[in-house]
Amino acid sequence: MNIVFSVSFKRSLRSFFRKHPELRETFENKAKLFAENPFHPSLKTHNLGGTLDGMRSFSITHDYRVIFEFMPDGSALFSHVGTHDEVY
């Protein structure tokens, strides 16, 4: 699956890596796993509701999430990364 990063995602990812450089490899591994199988059980991919209706989330770690949506062309648009409280 092709993954596209939104401008806001690129910004939040830079900030995320500055705060948590030790999670860079974990993020890269989870993104690679997502590209192979977006619904792999270890990602805990799930639908979101409310103001984020239509979006989905997957887990990087217990505390950190990626918000994304599937695009009509079959790609996934990553829009935000952060803690549960930051992204929801």
C-alpha positions as CSV (number, residue, x, y, z in Angstrom):
1,M,0.0,0.0,0.0
2,N,1.2,3.5,-0.8
3,I,1.4,5.8,2.2
4,V,1.2,9.6,1.7
5,F,2.1,12.1,4.4
6,S,0.1,15.3,4.8
7,V,1.9,18.5,5.5
8,S,0.5,18.5,9.0
9,F,1.7,14.9,9.5
10,K,5.2,15.8,8.4
11,R,5.3,18.6,10.9
12,S,3.9,16.5,13.7
13,L,6.3,13.7,12.8
14,R,9.3,16.0,13.0
15,S,8.2,17.2,16.4
16,F,7.5,13.6,17.5
17,F,11.0,12.5,16.6
18,R,12.6,15.5,18.4
19,K,10.7,14.6,21.5
20,H,11.1,10.8,21.1
21,P,14.2,9.9,19.0
22,E,14.1,6.5,20.5
23,L,10.8,5.8,18.8
24,R,12.0,6.5,15.2
25,E,12.8,2.8,14.5
26,T,9.5,1.7,16.1
27,F,7.6,4.1,13.9
28,E,9.4,3.0,10.8
29,N,8.7,-0.7,11.6
30,K,5.0,0.0,12.2
31,A,4.7,2.1,9.0
32,K,6.3,-0.8,7.1
33,L,4.0,-3.3,8.7
34,F,1.0,-1.0,7.9
35,A,2.1,-0.8,4.2
36,E,2.1,-4.6,4.1
37,N,-1.1,-5.1,6.1
38,P,-3.0,-2.1,7.5
39,F,-5.1,-4.4,9.7
40,H,-2.3,-6.4,11.2
41,P,-3.4,-7.2,14.8
42,S,-0.4,-5.6,16.4
43,L,-1.4,-2.2,14.8
44,K,-4.8,-2.3,16.5
45,T,-6.3,-0.3,13.6
46,H,-9.7,1.1,14.3
47,N,-12.4,3.5,13.1
48,L,-12.8,6.9,14.7
49,G,-16.0,8.8,15.3
50,G,-17.2,12.2,16.3
51,T,-15.2,15.0,14.7
52,L,-12.8,12.4,13.3
53,D,-15.6,10.4,11.7
54,G,-14.2,8.6,8.5
55,M,-10.7,8.6,9.9
56,R,-8.9,5.6,11.4
57,S,-6.0,5.2,13.8
58,F,-3.3,2.6,14.5
59,S,-0.9,2.2,17.4
60,I,2.8,2.9,17.3
61,T,3.1,2.0,21.0
62,H,0.7,1.8,23.9
63,D,0.7,5.7,24.2
64,Y,1.3,6.9,20.6
65,R,-1.1,6.8,17.6
66,V,-1.2,7.6,13.9
67,I,-4.4,9.1,12.4
68,F,-5.0,8.3,8.8
69,E,-7.6,7.8,6.1
70,F,-7.9,5.5,3.2
71,M,-8.0,7.4,-0.1
72,P,-10.1,6.5,-3.2
73,D,-6.9,5.6,-5.1
74,G,-6.1,2.9,-2.5
75,S,-3.4,4.8,-0.7
76,A,-3.4,5.8,2.9
77,L,-3.1,9.5,3.9
78,F,-1.3,9.9,7.3
79,S,-2.5,13.1,8.9
80,H,-1.3,13.2,12.5
81,V,0.9,11.4,15.0
82,G,1.0,11.8,18.8
83,T,-0.3,10.6,22.1
84,H,-3.9,9.5,22.5
85,D,-4.8,12.9,24.0
86,E,-3.0,14.9,21.4
87,V,-4.6,13.2,18.4
88,Y,-8.2,12.7,19.6
